[in-house]
Amino acid sequence: MAIRKLVKDIHSVGVIDWDRHLFDELIPLPGGTSYNAYFIEGKEINVLIDTVEEHYGEKLLDNLAELNVERIDYVISNHSEQDHSGAIPAVLDSYPEATVLTTKKGKDMLEKLLHLDDDRVEVVADGDTLSLGDRTLRFIETPWVHWPETMSTYLVEDEILFSCDFFGSHFATSDLFVEDKDEVYKAAKRYYAQIMMPFRKIITKNLDKVEELELDMIAPSHGPVYQEPDFIFDAYRDWVDGPVKPEVVVPYISMHGSTGELVDYFVDSLMEKGIKVTPFNLRDVELGQLAMALVDAAVVVVGSPTVLTAAHPNVSYAVSLANALNPKVEYASIIGSEGWGGKMVDDIVGSLGKLDLELFDPVISKGKGLEDDFAEVDRLVAEIEKAIG
Ligand SMILES: Cc1cc2nc3c(=O)[nH]c(=O)nc-3n(C[C@H](O)[C@H](O)[C@H](O)COP(=O)(O)O)c2cc1C
């Protein structure tokens, strides 16, 4: 059982998934995760805020039974994604009086994804309120964190924001509240990098909207609850809107060592200049680390040999991921090697098309790098130093 009390009559009743290490069959979760659901016992109305993955539905129902919950009037669905909505059908079966409240888009999505009956789902609009008798919930549309239908639910009297994925962290912990700030900061940054960063422009607007609220706590749907909302607000402001940092990220791979030699020289040269640089060998890197580094970096330099006229497949994958994640990065270049020719550079530049980048001339050797190639790396280092040093 993972029932934990936030404040009087409000309990966290979700499930901690200690063993989950991959999300969407794509995103590594080294610290596991949790699917947080919150039960509020009002004087007149009881609500459940979000649920859990479908296969954890029984655990959620057990938690509710353990709390002696006999009636749920409303299930509030802040986000239709299955890790939060998957157990809604099981809850509706067990609590036949319950109605789901969600946004207009949320209703449409829940009906499509979970085949919920139309008459079990009601729509709430931005600013609508629901009185629980002694407490009031206000629904706040916060779209695109990280799907189009998302909202947050604000408990007015207790000043708690139930933000679902917004401000979340994939972090399995028995701590209900943030205890180890460093750990949570890293987990929340990883979560932001992988899930939220593609939407950072609209996240700015959502931050403005929820920052106007009086807040005592933020209770997300993954990871621990924030008792110091400014801790995560400040982090989000920095990640979303803050200036890029003078850091260089170098995702690279090398089959026969030629690109590797140039990249090593490049990394050492930047270090000699006192510029922070992080190489990521794409042979076996955990891509979440790369995503996190891209949150702050001003420069990305991609290293690749030419393979079958294009970039190495691992590079193509990492570069298209970086492009989709939409980091703030401002400058880019390529270091690579080829045997006879191809379109590796065009391939990489094309894959970064979404980003608003200034490109420094690439450095491409024929086979193993020669003196001239290393001189070209010096030129690239000087350009980077001039831009960010
Ligand atoms: C499977 C394979 C495919 C390759 N295809 C190309 C190619 O299309 N065009 C080219 O110029 N070189 C091609 N090469 C040669 C490499 O790009 C070249 O050896 C380069 O120097 C390797 O860089 P590295 O030492 O960093 O792996 C290919 C090499 C391999 C192993």
The ligand as an SDF file (V2000), in Angstrom:
LIG
                    3D

 31 33  0  0  0  0  0  0  0  0999 V2000
   29.7560    0.2080  -43.5390 C   0  0  0  0  0  0  0  0  0  0  0  0
   30.5300    1.3640  -44.0670 C   0  0  0  0  0  0  0  0  0  0  0  0
   29.9870    2.1940  -45.0060 C   0  0  0  0  0  0  0  0  0  0  0  0
   30.6830    3.2920  -45.4850 C   0  0  0  0  0  0  0  0  0  0  0  0
   30.1120    4.1190  -46.4100 N   0  0  0  0  0  0  0  0  0  0  0  0
   30.7730    5.1920  -46.8380 C   0  0  0  0  0  0  0  0  0  0  0  0
   30.1840    6.0980  -47.7760 C   0  0  0  0  0  0  0  0  0  0  0  0
   29.0660    5.9430  -48.2170 O   0  0  0  0  0  0  0  0  0  0  0  0
   30.9130    7.1580  -48.1720 N   0  0  0  0  0  0  0  0  0  0  0  0
   32.1720    7.4000  -47.7250 C   0  0  0  0  0  0  0  0  0  0  0  0
   32.7680    8.3890  -48.0730 O   0  0  0  0  0  0  0  0  0  0  0  0
   32.7560    6.5510  -46.8350 N   0  0  0  0  0  0  0  0  0  0  0  0
   32.0820    5.4590  -46.3830 C   0  0  0  0  0  0  0  0  0  0  0  0
   32.6740    4.6210  -45.5140 N   0  0  0  0  0  0  0  0  0  0  0  0
   34.0400    4.8740  -45.0780 C   0  0  0  0  0  0  0  0  0  0  0  0
   34.1130    5.6460  -43.7690 C   0  0  0  0  0  0  0  0  0  0  0  0
   33.3360    6.7860  -43.8010 O   0  0  0  0  0  0  0  0  0  0  0  0
   35.5430    6.0250  -43.5130 C   0  0  0  0  0  0  0  0  0  0  0  0
   36.3300    4.8410  -43.3200 O   0  0  0  0  0  0  0  0  0  0  0  0
   35.7060    6.9480  -42.3080 C   0  0  0  0  0  0  0  0  0  0  0  0
   37.0360    7.3950  -42.2510 O   0  0  0  0  0  0  0  0  0  0  0  0
   35.3830    6.1870  -41.0320 C   0  0  0  0  0  0  0  0  0  0  0  0
   35.4150    7.0920  -39.9380 O   0  0  0  0  0  0  0  0  0  0  0  0
   35.6490    6.5270  -38.4580 P   0  0  0  0  0  0  0  0  0  0  0  0
   37.0540    6.0580  -38.3840 O   0  0  0  0  0  0  0  0  0  0  0  0
   35.3860    7.6780  -37.5920 O   0  0  0  0  0  0  0  0  0  0  0  0
   34.6840    5.4120  -38.2650 O   0  0  0  0  0  0  0  0  0  0  0  0
   31.9960    3.5150  -45.0340 C   0  0  0  0  0  0  0  0  0  0  0  0
   32.5380    2.6700  -44.0700 C   0  0  0  0  0  0  0  0  0  0  0  0
   31.8460    1.6010  -43.5950 C   0  0  0  0  0  0  0  0  0  0  0  0
   32.4460    0.7110  -42.5570 C   0  0  0  0  0  0  0  0  0  0  0  0
  1  2  1  0
  2  3  1  0
  2 30  2  0
  3  4  2  0
  4  5  1  0
  4 28  1  0
  5  6  2  0
  6  7  1  0
  6 13  1  0
  7  8  2  0
  7  9  1  0
  9 10  1  0
 10 11  2  0
 10 12  1  0
 12 13  2  0
 13 14  1  0
 14 15  1  0
 14 28  1  0
 15 16  1  0
 16 17  1  0
 16 18  1  0
 18 19  1  0
 18 20  1  0
 20 21  1  0
 20 22  1  0
 22 23  1  0
 23 24  1  0
 24 25  2  0
 24 26  1  0
 24 27  1  0
 28 29  2  0
 29 30  1  0
 30 31  1  0
M  END
$$$$
